[in-house]
Amino acid sequence: MRPHGLFALVLAALLGLIPVRALAAPGVRALRIRNDAAFAVVGASGKQVKLTVDPELQRAAERLLERSGAPEAAIVASDVRTGRILAWASRGDRDYVVTPLAPSASLFKLVTASALLEENKVTPASTVCYTGGERSITQRELSAKGATCTSFGDALGYSINAVFSRLADKHLSASDLRRKAHDLGFAGRVPIDIPVLASEVEIPEDELGFARAAAGFWSGRLTPLGALFAMQTIANDGERVKLSLLDRGGEPLRVVEGRGLGGREARMMRQMLQITTRRGTCAKAFRKPDGTRALGTMPVAAKTGTLVGTIPGQKGKPRMFSWFASFAPADRPQIAVAVMLSNGVKWRTKANLVGRELLETYFAARKK
């Protein structure tokens, strides 16, 4: 059995793979805004340190999580160019920004799409045909001729499960997905200047299990920080820019730690992810009650995900996990955002609405 979450961190420390000091509660504790600056306890010292977060955006993120009513939830945002963390908010009994609680769900299509593009198997305009797959993937969805056809770009924007299962089954291997998951932050720890937990990816080797995982059916558990890093990497034309949360004075240096995706493929992903908010799974959330578009004409790249499941080790606690990962403007990215809501059976809102409101807050402040 694979070690999970904090247990995995403890085991790694005992084996000498990471410093023991990293065991002191990964993430952030006791975050407070004082005199228009943010401070929190990070790592083993127990001392308050100054953070890079934007106080106004941080307050907005905390209000949005409180209003959501989700028992467990997180919001994290970064400056795309530098990797500076702009907001780091969590609701619940621990720091859920760095906790691999929620299944990655349809966010995992970011991994599958990126791998397919890098293998030159599709382009955004490629015609792809499929059958069924709305709620599950069976052998029929893999082998049927395909009664409905669409473009690969629309398949990502509308999150069409069967398309990703069929294409992965035909063109990719489990090792392809594991490698790309690590590149984008869906597996392992993302580069950042504080101790964090790793996201976990699970890609079965059998055909049906592999196809389901490629579409986002229980392909592992993702931290919101990992989701943020994936979107930031795509927004940076594939460069893995290290995240920074500790304020060391002055402007954060832009540190690039290799590539997670080719520049050509990242630009194609950026193009396709705009479909999500224009007419795909997130279009309704980006329309105001009067029918006008939120954020006006600004292009917004996004991916959503929803999956019903349970909290690890707590089968009596059903949850509706909801994801929103985004960057904007899509053509000249400034901010990347990830939102995770772990809602109970009764819920008030989904992550896409929360994420939209955070983006609105950010860009409204830039107009002042």
N, C-alpha and C positions, 0 to 999 in steps of 0.2 A: 504494500500500500504506500502511495506517495505521501511524504510528510506535507502537512497543510499549514499555511499561514504562519502564525507566530511560532508554532512547534517547529516548522522548517527552519526558521531563523535561529532558534535555540540550538537545534541539531547542528546547523552550519557553524555556529560559534564554538560548540564543543569539539568539532572536528578541526577547528583552526582556520576555517575558510573565511570568516569575517571577524573583526574585532569584537571582544566581549562587550565593550562599551556601547555597541550598536543595539544591544538588547534592551536598553533603557527606553522602552515605549517608542517604537518607530512613529514618526510623524510629529504632530504638534500638540501641545497641551497648554491650557490656560491662556488662550490668545485674547489679548485685550488691546483696544485702541486708546492711546493716551496722547493728548496734545497733537492730534493729527499725525500720529505715527503708530505702527502696530508692533506689539511685543508678545513673545510667547516663550514657553519652555520647550527646548528642542534637544533631543539626545540625552546624555547621561549626566550633564552638569547640574541640572535642577535650577539653573539661573535663567532669568528672563533675558532674551536677546532680541535685538531689533530685526524686523522682517521687511521684506521688499514690498509687501502688499499695499495697494492703494486704499487708504482708509474709507473713502466714499464707496468704492466698489465692494469692499469687504463688508461694510454695514448693509449694503443692498443684498449681498449674497446671504448673509445671516438672516435678514428679514424674510427673504424668499423661502429659505428652508423652514423657518418657523411657521410661515403661512401654509406651507405644503402639508404640514401635519404628518409627514412620513416618519415612522419610528426610527428608521436609519436612512441617512441621506448625506450627500456631499456635493459641493460645488468647488471647482478649481479652475483658475483662469491664468493665462500667461501672455506676456508680450511676445509676439511671434518672432521678431527679429533677434532679441537678446536672450529669450528664455526666462526673463524676470517674472516671478510669480506675482500676479496682480490681486488674486483673491484665493483664499484657502479656508473654506467653511465646512463644518461637519455638524451633523445632528445625530445624537444617539450616545451610546455608552463608551465610544472610543473614536479615534480619528479615522473616519471612513474614507477620507481622501486616499489613504494608503492601505486600506484593507481590501483584500480580494473577496468581497462578499457576494456581489451579483454576478450571475453568468454573463458572459460578454454578449450573448444573444446576437441580434443582427448586426451589431458593431463588428462582429468577426468577418462580415462580408468585406470590410476594408482590407483585411489580410488576404482573403481569397481573390478579390479583384486586383489587388496590387501584384500578386503572384502571377495571375493570368496575363496581365499586361506586360510584365517583365519577360514572360515566356513567349511573347508575341503571338498569343493564341487569339486575342480579341483586340478591338479598338472600341471607343465609345459608340461608333456607328455600326458595329457588327450586328447583324440580325441573328437573334437567338430564339429558338422555339422551345416550348415547354408544355407540360400537362400537370395540372394540380399543384400540390405542394404548399397550399396556403397555411395549413396547420401542422403538417408532418410530411416526412419524406419516406416513401416506401419504394420497393423495387420497381413498381409500376412507373413512378415518376422518373426513374433513371432509364428505363428501357422503352417507354412509349414513344411513338413517333414525334409527338409534340403538336398539339392542336392550336396553340396560340403562339404568335410570334411578336417580338418587340426588339428594340435596340438594347445593346448591353448597357448603355448609359441609363436608359429608363429602367432596366432591371435593377440597377443599383439604387436609383432614386426612389423606386417603388418597393424596393427590398423584396424581390421575387425569389423565394426560396429555391424553387425547382431549377431555375436557371443556374444558380451557383452550384447546386448539387450536381447537376448534369455536366457542367463544364469542368468542375474539379475532378469528377469521376473519370472524365475522358482525358484530361490534360495534365493533372497534377498528382503528386504523391504526398503522403503524410509528412515526409521530411521537407518537402517544399513549403508546406504550410507552417511547420514548426519553425523553420528558418525565418520566414517572413514575419511570423508572429513575434519572434525575438527582435527582429530589425525595427518593428514599429512600436514596441512597448507592450505587446499583449502577453509576453512571456519574459520572466526575469525582472530585474529591477531597472527602472529608468535612470539615466544619469541626472543626479541632483545632489546638492550639497548638504543633505541631511540623511539620517538613516530612514529607510523605507522598506516596506514589505514588497515581495515580488508578486506580479500577476502569474496566473497558472494556466497553462494551455494543455488540453487533453485531446489528442487526435488519434482515434482508433485506427488500426491497420485494416480491419475488415471493410469491405466495399461499402456496405450500407452505413455503418457507423462513421466512416470517413466522409461520405457524401453528406450526411446529416451535420457533422461538425463544420464542414465547409460553408454551410448555409447559416450556421450560428445556433444549431440545436445542441446545447450543452457541450460547447467546445472549450470549456474552462471558465475560470472566474477571473475577473478583471478589476484592477483598482481604477478609480476615477483618474488618478495620476497617470496611469498607463493609457487610458483613453485620450487624455489631454495630449500626451506625448505623441501619440499616433497622428492626431490632427495637426499638431504643431510641425511634425516632420513633413507631412504632405504640404502644408502651407509654405514651408521653407524649401520647396522644390526638391524634397527628399533628404536634405541634410539633417542629421541628428544633432540638434542644438541643445547643449546641457541646460537644464533648468536651475534657477537659483532662487532660494527663499531667504537666505541670510543677507541682511543689508550690511555690506562692508564699506559703505561710503562711496559716493560717486556713482557714475553710471555703470551698470553691470557689463562685464566684458562678454562678448559673444564667443562662446567656446563650441566649436564643431567637433563632434566625436564620430567621424565617419559618415556613411550614408545608410539610410534605411530603405531608400527607394531611388531609382534613377530619376534624373530631372525630367525627362520626357514622360515617364510614367506618372510622376507626381503631378505634372501639369494636366494630364488626361484625367487623373482622379479629381483634381480641383474642378475641372469642367463638369464632370459627371455629378459631383456632390452638390452642385447648385440646383440640380433637378429636384432634389429632396425638398427644398423650400419653395420652389416655383410651382410644382405640380405633383410632387411625390408625397411621401408619408408625412411630411411636415408642413405641407402647404396650408392646411386649415389653421394650424397654430400660428402661422405667419400672416394671417388675415385678421384684422380688427373687426369688432362687431358691425361697423358701418361698411365693411367690405373693402376698405383700403388696406394696402399692404404695409405690414410693420416694417420699419426702417426704410420706407419709401422705395426708391429704385436701387438701393444698395444690394449687390449680389451677395448672398450668404451661402456658404458651403456647409453641409451638415449631414449627419447620419444619425438615425434613431434606432432604438432597439427595445423590445418588450418581451418578457418571458415570465411565466408563472412558475414558481418553484418554492423552495424552502431555504432557510438559513442553515448553513452547514452545522450538523449536530443538533438541530432543533426542528425535527420533523413536524412538531405540533404547531409551528408558526408559518402558515402559508404566506407567501409574499408575491406581489405583482411588481417585478423589477422593471424599471423604466429608465432608459438612457437617452441622452442627447449629447452629441459631440459635434463641435462646430468651429469654424473660423470665419472672420469677416474683416473687411470686405474680401470676397473671394478672389477678386482680380489683383488686389494689393493688400494682402493680409496684415492686420495690425494685432488682433487679439484672437486667441484660441480659448475655447471653453469646453468643459466637460461637466455634465450634471448626472448624478445617479440618485434615483428615488427608490427606496425599498418600501413600497406601500403595503398596507394590510388589505384584507378583502374589501373593506370600504376605503375609498380614497378620494382625495379632493382634486388633485391635478396630476399631470404627467410632466416628465422631465423636459419635453420640448417647449412647453409654455414657460416653465421656469427659466430655461436657457434663453429663450427669446427676450424675456423681460430683463435679464442680466445684460444682454447685448444692447438693448434699448437704453439702459442706465449708463453703460459705458460710453456710447456714442452721443448721448444727450449731454454728458459732462464735457465732451470734447468741443461742443458748440458754444459753450459758455465763454 
